[in-house]
Amino acid sequence: MLFSCKKAKEVSQPDKLTLLKQQVAGEWELTGGVYIMYDETEKISYTEKLPFETPAPWYDFKNPETLYLSDRHGRQALAYKISISDDMVQRMDIAATDFDIAKTFEITKINETSMSWVIDQRYDHPGPGFASRVYTEYNLTKR
């Protein structure tokens, strides 16, 4: 005689992605974070709290492909894409702005009221006086 147990139903990858996109949708204000530079010996060479500017930037995720960034440079429409890797890392790719390059962020926290992104950039062979790594954490609050 064979018996089997019904496995707990897991949320499929596409459903997790849909849920993540729904959580991201809406208006988010940058309310905190940190910018840390490391020198060629991996020692902290510079630290600054975010946001750098007043008023703080805010992000309006209108649909699954366009966000409106409002900051000291005005309001810009940017393309973005949310993805979940096979190892369950949640990412957001944001297109280049008029004043900055395109970036890929890891979404490290998200719920109904708060979201955190991290970008950890490493540079090969930076040389004396140059950053070998730049770590930036963005903490956002839903508006």
Secondary structure as UniProt FT lines:
FT   HELIX           13..24
FT   STRAND          26..38
FT   TURN            40..41
FT   STRAND          44..49
FT   STRAND          58..61
FT   STRAND          66..71
FT   TURN            72..73
FT   STRAND          74..84
FT   TURN            86..87
FT   STRAND          90..94
FT   STRAND          103..110
FT   STRAND          114..122
FT   TURN            128..129
FT   STRAND          133..142
//
